[in-house]
Amino acid sequence: MTRALSLCAGVWLAAVATPALAGYQAGMEAFKDGDLKRAIDEFQVEVQKHPGFDYGHFMLGVCYLKQKEYDTAIGCFRKAIEIDDSQLKYHANLAQVYAEQGRWSDVVAALEGKTNLSAEPEVSAQASFLLGFGYFTIGRYGKAAGELAAARKARPNEIRILSTLGTAQFLSGRTDEAVESLSAALKINPRHGAANQYLGEAYLAKAQREADTKEREALCASAIRHAEAAAQAHAQPEFNALNLLARAYLGADRYKQAVEAFDRALALNPDHGYAHFNKGQALKGLGDWAGAEKEYRRSVALLPDNPEALVALAYCYEQLARQGDGASLDKALSFYQKAQALKPSPATRDAIARVQEEIRLRSTVSH
């Protein structure tokens, strides 16, 4: 049996009961010798003589796939499936053609509901991996995690499975499972960029939900460690790794380092609204309200319908008003009202009342 060595390479054969056809046997010998042209000629003769010979059509598809003649390979695999749709290897190799073309929706269509078909363990594992990766690529992360977990059972030490599985688990909200899978991936390759990236994200997500201060600090430290490893994995600075590192510093209340990391990230992606918002949060932590106002204002310009950004900017104007900028109260009121219109909340309603009262008191004093 030939096994795939990477995502988009390889075909899967299996020992099957086939007729004692001279052309078929000659074709298999030519295939094993690497003479694909002769193999194709031999298999073509047999399927013309025996059009219901599904494995002959399948082997034709295998030959054309190895030659990257994708359209012809697809036709051959579909013919084999039409004759016998119970063979997982037929579906898996059809999916492989689509994978090599980057047609991930077609990969899913080719394998969805098929990975439970009886097959050799290697064929089952690769089919689950292809389907899982297909789900992952089209954003169906929960489905991806299920198929990749099945692939992992057969290949427990394959880093591409562990890394993609852990990422899918994180993106589908299964944070603890993601930590386990990504940690397993990093035992195999501690410098794996994507595994470090999403393990850092997972630890940061856990830290943001953690009430215990010491545990939160430990989780943030882990997030920082993996964010630094993710950043170092790239030869050139990369936005996602730097943004994660900055957010991890922010979560650990290391505001100065957070600001520096956000500056590096924003140099690569200056229009990322959430990075501007988070940099504003770091500057707020440093007590730099003027700097925070600039970042929040940029965030609001990029995320005009985000009530959290509007509230942060409004609160910043409140603080600037307390430092002597009386005009900032009107701005604070305006942004609180915009936030309340988008997403009403008791806290924002109370903030509006607080600012209105402050404006009234100042007006009374001035008169």
C-alpha positions in Angstrom: 0.0 0.0 0.0 1.2 3.5 -0.8 0.6 6.0 1.9 0.4 9.8 1.8 3.3 11.6 3.3 1.8 15.1 3.2 -1.6 16.7 3.0 -1.7 17.0 -0.8 0.3 14.1 -2.0 -0.3 10.4 -2.1 -2.8 7.7 -3.0 -4.1 4.8 -1.1 -4.2 1.3 -2.4 -5.4 -1.8 -0.7 -5.3 -5.6 -1.1 -8.5 -6.4 -3.0 -9.9 -9.4 -4.7 -9.7 -8.8 -8.4 -10.3 -10.9 -11.5 -7.3 -12.7 -12.9 -7.0 -10.4 -15.8 -3.7 -10.4 -17.7 -4.0 -6.7 -18.6 -4.8 -5.7 -15.0 -1.8 -7.7 -13.7 0.5 -6.1 -16.4 -0.9 -2.7 -15.4 -0.1 -3.3 -11.7 3.4 -4.4 -12.6 3.9 -1.3 -14.7 2.5 0.9 -11.9 4.9 -0.6 -9.3 7.8 0.0 -11.7 6.7 3.6 -12.1 5.8 3.3 -15.7 2.5 5.2 -15.5 2.0 5.5 -19.3 2.1 1.7 -19.8 0.0 1.2 -16.7 -2.7 3.5 -18.1 -2.7 1.7 -21.4 -3.1 -1.7 -19.7 -5.9 -0.5 -17.3 -7.7 1.2 -20.2 -7.8 -2.1 -22.1 -9.3 -3.9 -19.2 -12.0 -1.4 -18.3 -13.0 -1.3 -22.0 -13.4 -5.1 -21.9 -14.9 -5.1 -18.4 -16.7 -1.7 -17.9 -18.0 -2.9 -14.5 -14.4 -3.5 -13.1 -14.4 -0.8 -10.4 -10.9 -1.4 -9.3 -9.6 -1.0 -12.8 -11.3 2.5 -13.0 -9.8 3.3 -9.6 -6.3 2.4 -10.7 -6.7 4.5 -13.8 -7.6 7.4 -11.5 -4.6 6.7 -9.3 -2.3 6.9 -12.3 -3.9 10.1 -13.6 -3.7 11.6 -10.1 0.0 10.8 -9.9 0.4 12.6 -13.2 -1.7 15.5 -11.9 -4.2 15.1 -14.7 -6.9 16.0 -12.2 -10.0 16.2 -14.4 -9.4 12.7 -15.9 -8.6 11.3 -12.4 -11.9 12.7 -11.1 -13.8 11.0 -13.8 -12.1 7.7 -13.1 -12.7 7.8 -9.4 -16.3 8.8 -9.9 -16.8 5.8 -12.2 -15.4 3.5 -9.6 -17.7 5.0 -7.0 -20.7 4.7 -9.3 -20.0 0.9 -9.6 -19.2 0.4 -5.9 -19.7 3.3 -3.4 -18.8 1.1 -0.4 -15.0 1.5 -0.9 -13.6 4.3 1.3 -10.4 4.4 -0.7 -12.3 5.4 -3.8 -13.9 8.3 -1.9 -10.6 9.2 -0.2 -8.6 9.4 -3.5 -11.4 11.5 -5.1 -11.1 13.8 -2.1 -7.3 13.8 -2.5 -7.7 15.2 -6.1 -9.8 18.0 -4.8 -7.3 18.7 -1.9 -4.5 19.0 -4.4 -6.6 21.6 -6.2 -7.5 23.5 -3.0 -11.2 22.6 -3.5 -12.0 22.1 0.1 -15.8 22.3 -0.2 -15.5 19.5 -2.7 -13.3 17.5 -0.3 -16.0 17.8 2.3 -18.7 16.8 -0.2 -16.6 13.8 -1.3 -16.1 12.4 2.2 -19.0 13.7 4.4 -20.8 10.6 5.8 -18.2 8.3 4.2 -15.4 8.0 6.8 -17.3 5.3 8.7 -17.0 2.9 5.8 -15.0 -0.1 6.5 -11.3 0.3 5.3 -7.7 -0.3 6.3 -6.7 1.9 9.3 -4.4 4.0 7.2 -7.1 4.7 4.6 -9.6 5.6 7.4 -7.1 7.9 9.1 -6.2 9.8 6.0 -9.9 10.1 5.0 -10.7 11.5 8.4 -7.7 13.9 8.2 -8.8 15.1 4.7 -12.4 15.6 5.8 -11.2 17.3 9.1 -8.9 19.6 7.2 -11.7 20.3 4.7 -14.1 21.3 7.5 -11.3 23.3 9.1 -10.6 25.3 5.9 -14.2 26.2 5.4 -14.7 27.2 9.0 -16.7 24.3 10.4 -14.4 23.9 13.4 -16.5 21.7 15.6 -16.9 19.2 12.7 -13.2 19.5 12.0 -12.3 18.6 15.6 -14.4 15.4 15.5 -12.8 14.1 12.3 -9.2 15.1 13.3 -9.7 13.4 16.7 -10.5 10.2 14.8 -7.4 10.6 12.6 -5.3 11.1 15.7 -6.3 7.7 17.1 -4.6 6.1 14.2 -1.7 8.6 14.0 -1.1 9.8 17.6 2.3 11.4 16.9 1.6 13.2 13.6 2.1 16.9 14.3 0.0 18.2 11.4 -3.0 16.3 12.9 -2.3 17.4 16.4 -1.7 21.0 15.5 -4.8 21.3 13.3 -6.9 19.4 15.8 -5.8 21.7 18.7 -6.5 24.8 16.6 -10.0 23.5 15.6 -10.7 22.7 19.2 -9.7 26.3 20.3 -11.7 27.9 17.5 -14.8 25.8 18.5 -14.5 26.9 22.1 -13.1 23.6 23.5 -10.1 25.4 25.2 -9.0 22.6 27.6 -9.0 20.0 24.8 -7.0 22.5 22.7 -4.4 22.9 25.4 -3.9 19.1 25.5 -3.7 18.6 21.8 -1.4 21.6 21.1 0.9 20.6 24.0 1.2 17.2 22.5 2.1 18.8 19.2 4.8 20.9 20.8 6.4 17.8 22.5 7.1 16.7 18.9 8.2 20.1 17.6 8.6 22.8 20.3 9.2 25.4 17.6 6.0 24.8 15.6 4.6 28.3 14.9 0.9 27.6 14.6 0.9 25.2 17.6 2.6 27.9 19.8 0.3 30.6 18.4 -2.9 28.8 19.3 -1.7 27.3 22.6 -0.8 30.9 23.6 -4.3 31.9 22.5 -5.8 29.1 24.6 -3.9 30.0 27.7 -4.8 33.6 27.3 -8.5 32.7 26.9 -8.3 30.6 30.1 -6.6 33.5 31.9 -9.4 35.9 31.0 -11.9 33.6 32.6 -9.8 32.9 35.7 -10.9 34.5 39.0 -7.9 33.4 41.1 -5.1 36.0 40.8 -2.2 33.6 41.1 -3.7 31.1 38.6 -4.4 34.0 36.2 -0.8 35.2 36.4 0.5 31.7 35.7 -1.8 31.3 32.7 -0.7 34.7 31.3 2.9 33.7 31.8 2.3 30.6 29.7 0.5 32.6 27.1 3.5 35.0 26.9 6.0 32.1 26.6 4.1 30.5 23.7 3.4 33.9 22.1 7.2 34.6 22.1 7.9 31.2 20.6 5.3 31.9 17.9 6.9 35.2 17.1 10.3 33.6 16.9 9.1 30.9 14.6 8.7 33.5 11.8 11.8 34.7 9.9 10.0 38.1 9.4 7.7 39.9 11.9 4.1 38.5 11.7 1.0 40.4 12.9 -0.9 37.6 14.6 2.1 36.4 16.7 2.9 40.0 17.7 -0.7 40.8 18.5 -1.0 37.7 20.6 2.2 38.6 22.5 0.9 42.2 23.1 -2.5 40.9 24.4 -0.7 38.4 26.6 1.4 41.2 28.1 -1.8 43.2 28.5 -3.4 40.3 30.4 -0.4 40.1 32.7 -0.7 43.9 33.4 2.7 44.4 31.7 1.5 47.6 30.1 4.7 49.1 28.8 5.7 45.9 27.1 2.2 45.6 25.7 2.3 49.0 24.2 5.7 48.2 22.5 4.3 44.9 21.1 1.2 46.6 19.9 3.3 49.2 18.1 5.2 46.4 16.3 2.0 44.7 15.4 0.3 47.9 14.2 3.2 48.7 12.0 2.3 45.6 10.1 -1.5 46.1 10.2 -2.3 49.7 11.0 -6.0 49.3 10.4 -6.7 46.6 12.9 -9.4 48.1 15.1 -9.0 45.7 18.0 -5.3 46.1 18.2 -5.8 49.9 18.5 -8.5 49.3 21.2 -6.1 47.0 23.2 -3.3 49.4 22.9 -5.6 52.0 24.3 -6.3 49.6 27.2 -2.5 49.3 27.8 -2.1 53.1 27.8 -5.0 53.4 30.2 -3.2 51.0 32.5 -0.2 53.4 32.4 -2.5 56.3 33.2 -1.8 57.9 29.8 -5.3 59.1 29.0 -4.2 61.4 26.1 -2.5 58.4 24.4 -5.4 56.1 25.2 -7.9 58.6 23.7 -5.9 58.6 20.4 -6.0 54.8 20.2 -9.7 54.5 21.3 -10.7 57.1 18.7 -8.9 55.2 16.0 -10.6 52.0 17.2 -14.0 53.6 17.0 -13.3 54.9 13.5 -12.5 51.3 12.4 -15.2 49.6 14.6 -18.0 52.2 14.6 -20.6 49.6 15.7 -18.6 48.2 18.6 -20.2 49.4 21.9 -17.2 48.4 24.0 -14.9 50.7 22.0 -17.5 53.5 22.3 -17.7 53.1 26.0 -14.0 53.0 26.4 -13.6 56.2 24.5 -16.4 57.9 26.4 -14.8 56.9 29.8 -11.5 58.2 28.5 -13.1 61.6 27.8 -14.5 61.5 31.4 -11.0 61.2 32.7 -9.6 63.9 30.5 -12.4 66.2 31.8 -11.2 65.5 35.3 -7.8 66.7 34.2 -9.3 70.0 33.2 -10.6 69.5 29.7 -14.2 70.5 30.2 -15.2 70.0 26.6 -14.5 66.3 27.0 -17.7 65.8 29.0 -19.9 66.6 26.0 -17.8 64.0 23.9 -18.1 61.5 26.7 -21.9 61.9 26.8 -22.1 61.6 23.0 -20.2 58.3 22.9 -22.0 56.8 25.8 -25.3 57.6 24.1 -24.1 56.0 20.9 -23.0 52.9 22.8 -26.4 52.7 24.6 -28.3 53.0 21.3 -26.3 50.1 19.9 -26.4 47.8 23.0 -28.4 49.1 26.0 -26.9 48.2 29.4 -27.5 49.4 32.9 -23.8 50.3 33.3 -23.9 52.6 30.2 -27.2 54.1 31.3 -25.7 54.9 34.7 -22.6 56.4 33.0 -24.9 58.7 30.9 -26.7 59.9 34.0 -23.4 60.5 35.8 -22.0 62.6 32.9 -25.2 64.5 32.5 -25.1 65.3 36.2 -21.5 66.5 36.0 -22.4 68.7 33.0 -25.3 70.2 35.0 -23.1 70.8 38.1 -20.4 72.5 36.0 -23.0 74.6 34.3 -24.4 75.7 37.6 -21.0 76.6 39.0 -20.1 78.6 35.8 -23.2 80.7 36.3 
